[in-house]
């Protein structure tokens, strides 16, 4: 159990700066998810915490201890890799035991810890198998067990579910959430999948181009995004962003979520109203996603109401309280919203 | 209406028959291909196996049986005396000992030099890495017929000619081995090594406990290649030695041929059998590893 501080971290690959002056606090026993598009620096950040990447500038603290230049094996962290990174020539048991042996844990203690952890992840009957004789899900469990037996202060996970098929991924997602509750250890989890981030994390760090765009819990991240990037990255379909000048003089952009648009309703007060024509519709069963052409551009609308045919003219209403205003740089204008909306 | 249906039905039947005909043809084709494959393999076995079987056969024949026509495959009486005669026609125990000593010494030295070298080339960044690797590869390309003279002169100036040194030292490092092992080490995914680092393993431990077991098939294959080529080496030991006591089996066996005016093929072949027997035993036990070395891949 430990908190993590990253202070003014800069990381360069040769002459390209991928992360500049990053400051991040990861709370003790949180499930923190680093999320962003590929190349945003999320994996690099995780690897710097692990000690697998050198830091060019700045300091890293785990549990109040400065560990910027400490060897990976001595930081009290364990990591689960995307491709599991099991030792192919060792059995499941030897894989799990390797770290304990290196840490000079006595044989009796090793045996009892391995037994305990393997009961939790359900590996007991596979201890003598080689990784090549295991399924993807079982390999994932071995990787987890290998991390767990070391009783680390921090679990680091680099897209651990992306090699699994959809069904297994959902199952493992739930298991990881339960595991986090059971262990109460700090989890730092990297993914590019916003659904995974929202469903697992209690703190989400949205990153782009090596910069933290917004850090918040899932609810705030969705309801109160700090900028256009976060607003569009979280949620599917992404938030509609249209030119704002036409409606509010001081705003460059105006945004609203596809699920907050009312279709074909009677006009009401405190609403933004516009007309549009339905271009396409995707019926997903419980909900329908429309693509609608308006005079300010094409927008997406998600609704659980009645299904409308394509190619008709339709009236749209968005309640003012669901509208977000952004300046020219894409940052939220929260003060302006208070005044205008 | 009925007529149309009937026509359609008959069409359907004809189509079905056609399909069956086709699948029959396909089966015949498949069988033919398989037959060709097998007969090709049999021809290959004959080409490679014939001289070998001929050698075994001749080594067990009496001298008179060797020259008869048509030749006989199985001699009337198995002449194991040929082996004893071959063994006793020179200091064969000495030759055998020399061959074993030299081949194994070279192997040990090669392993000792090539494992750290290959590991460094595969896993570390250092100055002049590319140039040094190119030089290593160069060693692989220069034949011994070019190097033997300078090596001989050098050994002579160091007064080492009457020792095992000229037979062992020039082969203590193998460019081929370094190259082969470097490729293997490079194939090991970075994450596996990173996982080991996070498991608090030292570099030394990563090399011995993670990398070496993964390279095992390649190491065994290399050991085999190296051992066989040293064991069979004729030219180098012939040039570098001038005393009986340092000579190796291939030279001893070759001398069987020159021993008498009339070549005793039965003795020569028995000598050859003595020469290759250890190879056969080793190959028999290492077969699986050799195949593995060429199809080996890590798990995903």
Interface residues (C-beta under 8 A of the other chain):
Chain A: X50 X51 X52 X71 X72 X73 X74 X77 X78 X79 X81 X82 X83 X85 X86 X87 X88 X89 X90 X98 X99 X102 X103 X131 X132 X146 X150 X163
Chain B: X189 X191 X192 X194 X195 X196 X197 X198 X199 X200 X201 X202 X205 X209 X210 X213 X214 X216 X298 X299 X300
